[in-house]
Amino acid sequence: MARPQGNPFHHKVSSHEQPMQSRLRRLRGRVSLIAGALLLLVLGVAYRQGTGLVSEGPLHSKHAFIGDDCAVCHAPDDDPTHVRLDGKTTNCLRCHATMNAEPHGDRARTRRLTTASAQRPAQRLGFVAWANAQPGGRRDAHAEIACTACHQEHRGGADLTAVTTATCSACHRNVFPSFDHGHPELGDLPARRPRQVRFDHATHYGRHFDKMTEQFARLNTDQRATSSCTACHLAPEHPEHLTPVVKRAEIICMTCHDKDVPTTSFPLLTARGSAPSAFAQLVEQLNAAGRLKPLGKDDLFTLEGLRAVAGADLVAGIGSEDLALLKADRVKEIAQEAELPPGQWRAVKLADDEPAALNYRTVGPLHPQFGHRDPLVSGWLAWLSARDTEMRPAIAGTPAAGPWRDNVRRFLIDVGAIPFDPAKAATPRCSKCHYVGQESAGSGLGDFKRPADVPPAFMRTFSHFIHARSGLAQAGKPADCSSCHQVVKAAFDPAGHPLLDDRRRRLETHRHAGDWQHLGVATCTQCHRQGEVSQACTTCHQYHQ
Amino acid sequence: MSAWLRPRRLWLPGLTALAIAGVLALAAFRAARLEDNRLWSGWTMLSALAVLAAFNLRKRVPSLPVGGNALWLGWHVWLGLATIAVIHIHIGWRLPIGTFSWLLYSLYWSVVVTGLVGLALGRLLPPLLATIGGEIIYERIPERALALHAEAAAVVEDCAGTPGAETLKRHFVDRLDGELATPRRTWRLGAEAAIAARFAVLARAAGPALAAPVADLLAIVREKLLLDRHWLVQGVLKGWLFVHIPLAVLALIAAIYHAAIILAYHG
């Protein structure tokens, strides 16, 4: 049997054989159909069991209480208060406002930006829209941006607040390529904020601190302290931050200024021209007659007030300097509250025919418990400061304003906080270091207080520690504060400072005769530049803190 | 000029590149304005999947006046590649986290990978088929194998009574019956020489009287070898579609399910 030549299969492909190929297609179709049906079955059953399967991802742990119930946020209805999957409307504030968790840290700003459209809950989150509404805003003023535009949920433990530089620049009008190209100049760095003490680095650092190296070294028990700066500026409660807060301020300051806080006595109770027995008798008479009524605070400093409560006849012989008699009641009260150490009171009896006095002796500059802050004087001032802050606005513009200010001033003179004669500054006492009296006339005695215990907010995002330990070393710079900070002795001109209001300008005139050189972008870009240290917005700007 | 550089071959990839650049630019522009990219990219993706799936329907109805198969294949390939950009815009250039998201993402990439594998096979295997020689429809191969078996059986039967026929018959029973019965997916590299040697031995054993039937059987076995190679190569060419198409159907169903969930909670 001879086999034909040509196609070895003795077979010609003809058109009528094409339909046979559809058998394979049908088979593929059946496989696809079965697989699809199985998938739908699985998805349907899973959906009925719960929506966890179709969730885009697990919620952040702070939202984990919501569980798998999508409808808590994503309701399949027209309720505009629900977060919709298209991200156009949100109601994160529905929880966050009521839970007192202000979305962007600044309660006042959040309130201001959300109140205007509070009647339309879906549009309450308007801070970005507000920003855009400013001249030059990059978006339509009425455009709405959802929380989810920046804060992506369903990403498990990923930081909800983490944003990129691109996210920031979506709204911020000052758009620039990077930190080292076009970033606006830093306004007030180091921040020149009002201080509570008369201190400037220009005077101390260059003139006095250099002589105090040994003394500071003895004070310095902190291993991290490596320079004269860190002798003062390393707050134990914030070990990662070298802050403006001075540690052991009293000890540091009193190393030199102990003589400015002398242990001194001043009269608390006097009776001019009275023998001690007669003086005591007078007090007894007042008490027995029920004439020494409890004094209102306003009565402490005015003869009118005194007459009103004690009677004009008994007060007739008492001069203004004898007001200390009535202060004494308050003094005793304060002393009890402050647990005044015994031994600080001293009755002075010079002679039978001389004035008697009850003197108080301050605790001195380095009392083991109180430091240089005498509890009696401090308590007194705290009370007076609170009262003064309360009174001044209430009586501003009234005839009582002048006498009140005079009385406060008189009181401060009495306790030695300010000199009797401002021109005679030789014995300034408290005002040697603290701003009190006429310098704080604009704001009462509110400024007379101890330095802050915690670093200001802007410092909490900035770690000197990182810069000193690694960043500067990597950049080949000395791990020393002077890499960035330079003391300048030129007078600070507050007049043109953009961040100061009128009141602060007035105060700053006195408080920053010399200080640190302004830190500009150029200082930072020595390291924070392309290819080196991060330039991301969030390196410095931490919106949620 | 290379065939791949001819203008008629460049317009589809060029168009695809433009489309990808366009969607990337749109996504970047919207992202810079903090506008959501997920919705439009999702609908774009679903539409693209539908168009890609329509290629299979197009092949079922070749008479439709909507362009030839080659054009549709071109669109299928380049549009499929363009969806890689779209899906990643949709999910924000990160890996999915949720279970269903992973399922959908995995299905998508399975379809893409099997599609690329199929594309590569479609380029590599036809030349291989040409080297095998012959032409036969895949579905006809089992039938042809049976015919060869019957033809061989007839050759052996026709030799009955001839001296040496018993040898031929025993060889058929021992070797050829099983060898020819069904097509086998095997290449059998170097089998030609082995077959020739085997039949040379058979020819000597059967004697000169059976030289012609032995030659016929040799031709039949050689044809079966080619048939087996076609069965292998064409099986691979058609087999990848058994993976690609069901996966594509699953991906499309999952995408529609995903869109339904979005619509349900869209408000």
Chai-1 contact restraints between the chains, C-beta under 6 A:
chainA,res_idxA,chainB,res_idxB,connection_type,confidence,min_distance_angstrom,max_distance_angstrom,comment,restraint_id
A,M1,B,D216,contact,1.0,0.0,6.0,A-B,restraint_1
A,R3,B,A219,contact,1.0,0.0,6.0,A-B,restraint_2
A,N7,B,G134,contact,1.0,0.0,6.0,A-B,restraint_3
A,N7,B,E135,contact,1.0,0.0,6.0,A-B,restraint_4
A,P8,B,G134,contact,1.0,0.0,6.0,A-B,restraint_5
A,P8,B,E223,contact,1.0,0.0,6.0,A-B,restraint_6
A,P8,B,L226,contact,1.0,0.0,6.0,A-B,restraint_7
A,F9,B,G134,contact,1.0,0.0,6.0,A-B,restraint_8
A,F9,B,I136,contact,1.0,0.0,6.0,A-B,restraint_9
A,F9,B,R144,contact,1.0,0.0,6.0,A-B,restraint_10
A,H11,B,I136,contact,1.0,0.0,6.0,A-B,restraint_11
A,V13,B,I137,contact,1.0,0.0,6.0,A-B,restraint_12
A,E17,B,I137,contact,1.0,0.0,6.0,A-B,restraint_13
A,M20,B,E139,contact,1.0,0.0,6.0,A-B,restraint_14
A,R28,B,F242,contact,1.0,0.0,6.0,A-B,restraint_15
A,R28,B,I245,contact,1.0,0.0,6.0,A-B,restraint_16
A,V31,B,P246,contact,1.0,0.0,6.0,A-B,restraint_17
A,S32,B,I245,contact,1.0,0.0,6.0,A-B,restraint_18
A,S32,B,P246,contact,1.0,0.0,6.0,A-B,restraint_19
A,S32,B,V249,contact,1.0,0.0,6.0,A-B,restraint_20
A,A35,B,P246,contact,1.0,0.0,6.0,A-B,restraint_21
A,A35,B,L250,contact,1.0,0.0,6.0,A-B,restraint_22
A,G36,B,V249,contact,1.0,0.0,6.0,A-B,restraint_23
A,G36,B,I253,contact,1.0,0.0,6.0,A-B,restraint_24
A,L39,B,L250,contact,1.0,0.0,6.0,A-B,restraint_25
A,L39,B,I253,contact,1.0,0.0,6.0,A-B,restraint_26
A,L43,B,Y257,contact,1.0,0.0,6.0,A-B,restraint_27
A,L53,B,T99,contact,1.0,0.0,6.0,A-B,restraint_28
A,L53,B,F100,contact,1.0,0.0,6.0,A-B,restraint_29
A,V54,B,F100,contact,1.0,0.0,6.0,A-B,restraint_30
A,V54,B,I261,contact,1.0,0.0,6.0,A-B,restraint_31
A,S55,B,G98,contact,1.0,0.0,6.0,A-B,restraint_32
A,E56,B,G98,contact,1.0,0.0,6.0,A-B,restraint_33
A,E56,B,S101,contact,1.0,0.0,6.0,A-B,restraint_34
A,G57,B,I97,contact,1.0,0.0,6.0,A-B,restraint_35
A,G57,B,G98,contact,1.0,0.0,6.0,A-B,restraint_36
A,H74,B,Y265,contact,1.0,0.0,6.0,A-B,restraint_37
A,P76,B,A264,contact,1.0,0.0,6.0,A-B,restraint_38
A,P76,B,Y265,contact,1.0,0.0,6.0,A-B,restraint_39
A,D78,B,G267,contact,1.0,0.0,6.0,A-B,restraint_40
A,R84,B,G267,contact,1.0,0.0,6.0,A-B,restraint_41
A,L85,B,I262,contact,1.0,0.0,6.0,A-B,restraint_42
A,L85,B,Y265,contact,1.0,0.0,6.0,A-B,restraint_43
A,L85,B,H266,contact,1.0,0.0,6.0,A-B,restraint_44
A,D86,B,L39,contact,1.0,0.0,6.0,A-B,restraint_45
A,G87,B,D36,contact,1.0,0.0,6.0,A-B,restraint_46
A,R139,B,R33,contact,1.0,0.0,6.0,A-B,restraint_47
A,I145,B,L34,contact,1.0,0.0,6.0,A-B,restraint_48
A,A149,B,L34,contact,1.0,0.0,6.0,A-B,restraint_49
A,R155,B,I97,contact,1.0,0.0,6.0,A-B,restraint_50
A,G156,B,I97,contact,1.0,0.0,6.0,A-B,restraint_51
A,A170,B,A32,contact,1.0,0.0,6.0,A-B,restraint_52
A,A170,B,L34,contact,1.0,0.0,6.0,A-B,restraint_53
